[in-house]
Amino acid sequence: MTTAPPVTLTQDEILRYSRHLILPEVGIEGQQKLKAAKVLLVGTGGLGAPLGLYLAAAGIGKIGLVDFDVVDFTNLQRQVIHFTKDVGRNKIDSASEKMLALNPHLEIVKHNVALNSENALDIVKDYDLVVDGTDNFPTRYLVNDACVLLNKPNVYGSIFRFEGQATVFAYEGGPCYRCLYPEPPPPGLVPSCAEGGVLGILPGTIGLIQATEAVKLILGIGESLVGRLLLYDALGMRFRELKLRKNPECPICGEHRTITKLIDYYQFCGVPQEGVSQETPKQETKLAEGEIEVTEVKKMLDRGDNFVLVDVREPHEYQIASIPGSKLIPLGEVGKRLDELDPNADIVVHCKSGMRSAKACGILKANGFQHVRNMKGGILAWSDQVDPSVPKY
């Protein structure tokens, strides 16, 4: 990726990138490499926001954007490429508008689709490298495998609460994502940002590290994060580093490759495919076994039915919004507080969106509670369908 391409800079571009051009490590030739480069950015959310802005500002000539989600009010706390006026708009349109406003010399290609096993290779093959701005496991494994199969560098980053990590996978014989995480975690074990929260500034830090690595790879300068996992703790304001080694038994980049084509990554990760966005996987719309609609719970409350409504969110979430009459038992305490509940009682469990409450239902049933149901959609659905005065978060 270090050969100078046959592109020229206009006078406007020379002025725009002048602070790059006076760096001996960049210069005219380096800026020409950036202009000739083709970078695919998967996701235009938390990580994608700073990535899109800084890759555009750096002068990457062609940037592909992959996303099919829309801007939500909850995005604005961290996805700084989207503004309040963009709520309800396609993220890919909002992001490309800001990037072109920042640098009209770009070529932006919009891939307004969900990246999947059918289209990933066709999309990725046209780019020099991929920057992964997603936050769900199926897409991370998909991006990794597509990059390995096509021999494209994968600039990786992830965030959660106050911590983040970044590295470069599948480059110059280095390890890939499967070398670090051979198997995905059990479904629901690792909460999404929507469930666990994230410091709004955090994706800016990690996204800028990814953007820096992408630019360095294009320029062929410095020491990349290949073989190193950079860990960031925002609360402690500390960086530390772990060595990563290529796994010779890795099924896709190892010596005896068993994965030679893209697979069903939602099945591999145990995540329902229907309704999954480029960001956080959403829940299926059908009523699953053991679930109850929020409207039915409201009827039970209005009738004065004899049942217990258990809220398994955290106390700070309960302070934000709650359903009158609910009993707060955080998920992590359910197994320790079984004696507070009657095993023969009719119990309805809820959380924010239905994921934690489903786990709580499993704990209760495993301990002999027979009449347990999960309130589908959690308190978010309650706010949408029953009581709009209940704040959404």
N, C-alpha and C positions, 0 to 999 in steps of 0.2 A: 504493500500500500504506500510505498515511498517514491514511486516513479512519477516525475513531473508530467502532468497531462498537458495536451495541446490546447490550453485555454488562455485567454488574455483578460486583463482587468481594465475596465473603463476608467476614465479620469475620476468619475464619481466614486467608483469602488476603491480606487487608490486613496482618495481622501477619507472615505468611510472607514477603511481598514488600516489607516496610517499607523495606529498604535501597534498593530500586528507587524506591519512591514518593517518597522524599525527594530524589531526583535531579531537578532541574528539567527535564532532557532526557527523563525518562521520566514520572514522576508517575502519577496515577491513570489518565489517558487512555492513556498509553503502555502501562501494564500491562494495560489492557483490550484494546489492540491485540494484545498477546502472547497473551492468553487466547483471543481470537477467531481467531488465526492457525492455519493448517493447513500443516504442514511434512512433507514426505516425505523420510525418511532411507533411502537405498539402501545397504545393507550395515551389519551390526552387528559388524564386526570391529575392526581396528586404529584406523581413523579413526572408525568408527561408535561405538566405546565411549565416548570422551570427548564426542562429539557428543550421543549419547543422554542421558548423564548431565546435561550442562550445558543442553541444550535443555529437558529435563524440569525442572531446577532453576529455570530462567528463567521458567517458567510458560507455555510454549507450550501452547495449549489442546488441539490435536489433532495427534498425531504418528503418521504412518504408517511402519511398518518393513517393509522388503523384504529378505528373506534366506531361504535354505533350507538353509544349511550347518549343521553340528553343531560343538560346541565340542571342540577337540582340545587335548592337553597343550601342544603347541607354540604355541598361541594365548595362553596365560596370561602370557607374558613381556611382552606389550604390550596385550592386549585386556582392559583392567582392569574392564570391566563384567561379565566372566565369572569365576567362582570355580572352585577345584579341584573342588568338588562338582558343578559343571555339566558336566564332561567327558562327552561322549557325548550331551548334551542339545541340542535345537534351539537355535541361537543366538537366534532371535527370541523364544523363550519365556524364555530366561535374561535377555536384555536387557530385555524388557518388565517382568519381575518386579522387577528392580533399579530401573527407572525409576519404577514405581508405588510401590515402597517409599520412594523418595526424595520423590515428590510424588503423593499419591493423587488430586489434582484433575485429573489428565490424562485425556484420552481417547486410548487407543492402539489403532491399527488394525493388525492383523498381516496382511501379505501374504506368506504362507509359500510363495513361488513363485520361480522364476528369472525375473527381468525379461527379457522378450524382445520381439520385434517384434510379436507377437500381442497382448500384454497391456499394454504400456508406456503407450500413450495412454490407455487406460481407467483405469489406476491413477493416472497423473500428473495427469490433468485435474481431479481432486477436491481438489488441494492448491494453496496459494498460491505455494510455491517448493519447489525440490528441493535437497537437500544430498547430494552424491555422495561416498560413503564406500567406493567400490569400488577394486580394484587391478588390473583387467584392461582391456585396450584395447577389446574388443567392447562391454562394458557402458558404458564412458565415452562412446564414440561414440553408443551407443543413448540414453543419458540426455541427451546434448547435443541430439541431433536431436529427441527427444520434447519437450524444453523449448523449442526454437526453434519447432517447429510449433505448440505450445500457448501460446507467449508466456509462459513461466514462467522466472523467474530460476534459474540453475544455480550453486550455490555449490560450487566445485571445490577439491579438494586431492589431492595425491599424495605418496608417500614412497618412499625407497629408501636403504638403508644409513644414511648420516648426513645426508641432505639431503631437503628437502621443498619444496613449492611450493603456493601457493594463489592463487585469484582468483575473480571472479564473472563468469560467462559469460551471454550472452543476456539482457541487462537494459538497458533504456533506450537501445537502439540501439548498445550496445557489442558487442565481438567475441564469437564463440562458440568452442568447442573446436576446430572445424575451421579457424578462422582461424589458430589457433596451430599446429595439427598437421593439415595438409590430408590427409596420408596416414599410415596406421599404419606403425610400423617393421616390417621383415621378421620373420616369426615366429622367436622364439628369440634375436633380437638383444639385446633388453632382458630380462635375467633377472628373474624374480619375486622377491619377498621371501623365498620359500622357497628359492630358488637363491642369491640374492646376500646375504641377511641384512638385518636392519634393527635399529637401536638401539631398544630397547623404549620409551624415553621419547619418541622422535620423533613417533609418531602423536598423542601427547597435545598436543604443541606445535601441530602443523598442524590437528588436529581442533578445538582451542580457537579458532584463528584463523577456521576455517570457522563455528563456532558464533557467534563475535562478529559476523561479516559477516551471518549470517542474522538475528540479533537487530536489528542496525542497519537492515537492509532493512525489516524489519517495522515498526520504530519510525519510519523515515524520518529518521534522524539521522546526523550524521557524514559522512565521505567514504568511499565504498565502494571496493573493489578493482576495480571495473569499469574496464577499460582498463589495468590494472596487474597484472603477475605478480610476486608476492612470493616471493622465493627465500630459503631458510633453510639455513645451513650450521652444523650442530650442533657439529662439531669446532672450527671457527673461531669459533663463537658470533657469527655475523654474519648480518644481514639485508641483502639488496639488492633492487633493484626494476628490472623491465624494463617499458617501455611496450608495450602491446598495441594494435594498431589493427584495426579491422574491415576485412576483406578484401572489396573490392567484387566480386571474382570468386568468393567463397565459394559453393559449390554449394547451401548451404541457407539462409544468411542474407544472401547477396550480392544485387546488383541484378538478376542474371539466374538466379534459383533453378532448379536442375535436380533437386534432391531435394525431392519433395513428399509423400513417405510414407516410413515406416520400411522399412529394407532388411534383408538377411541380414548381420548384423554379424560373425558368426563367419567367414563366407566372405570378407567385406570385409577382415578382419584376418588371414585365413589360419590361423585357430585352429579345431581340431576342436570341434564343438558338443557331442558326446556327453560327458557326465560333467563339464561345466563348472559350477563353483559360482559364487556371487555374488562370491567372492574369487578366489583363484588358479586359472586354468584347469588342469584335470587332464588326464592323458593318456588316450588311447583304451585300452580293455581288450583289444582284439584284438592278436595278434602281427603286427606290420608286417613288410614285407620287409626282410631284413637284421638282424632282431632275434633274440635267443636268450633263452630263459627262464632265470632264475637257477637253477632246479633242474637244468637241463641242464648249466650251467656247473659246478655242484657235482659232478655225475657225472663230468665231464671231469677235474676235479681229483682226485677219488677214484681214477679209473682211471690217473692219471698221464699223461694225453694230452699230446702235445707241442704246446703253444700258449702264447701270451703274454697275460696278463691285464693290461691297461693301465688305470690309474686316472687320470682327467683332472681330478679335483678339485684344490683348492688345498691346500698343505701343512698349513695349520691345520685343514682338514677331515679330512685323513688322520690327524692326531693324535687326532681325536675317535673315529674308527672306520675300520677298514681290513680288507680281506680278505687273509689270509696268502698271500704269494707274488705279490701284485700289484706292478706297476711304476708308480711315480708319475711322470706327465708332465702337469703342468697344461695345460689347454686352450690357454692363451695361448702355451705353449711347444712345442706339438705340431709346428708347421711348422718350427721351428728345430732340432728334435731327431730328425728322421726317420732320421738315420744310426744311431741307437741301436736301430732296429728292422729286422728282416729283411723285405724286401718280399714274400718268398715264404712267410713264416711264417703260421700260423693265429693271428689276433689277435682277442681279445674286449676290447671297450672298455666301461668303466662309469664312472658319476659318482654323483651323489646320487639322481637320479630318472630319468635317461635322456635329458634334453634336451641337456646339454653333450656327452655321449658320442656322441649322434647327429651333432652338428656335427663332433666329432673324427673320426668314421668318414668323413664327407664329405671332410675334409682328407686323410686317408690314401688314400682311393680316388682322389682327384684327383691324387695323387702316385704312382700306380702300384701301390698295395697292393691285391691282388686278394682276399685271404681275410680280410675284416674284418667282424665282427658286433658289434652293439650289445646289451649286456645290458639287457633290458627291466626298467624299474623301478629300476635302480641299486641302491645299497647299502641303500636303504630296503626294497626288495623282498627283498633278501638277508636282512635282519634279520627280516622277516615270514615268509618261506617256508623259509629254510635254517638260520640261526643266530640265535636270539633274543638271544644274549649280546652280539651286535654292537649298540652303542648307536644309537638313532635320534635325529636332531637336526633 
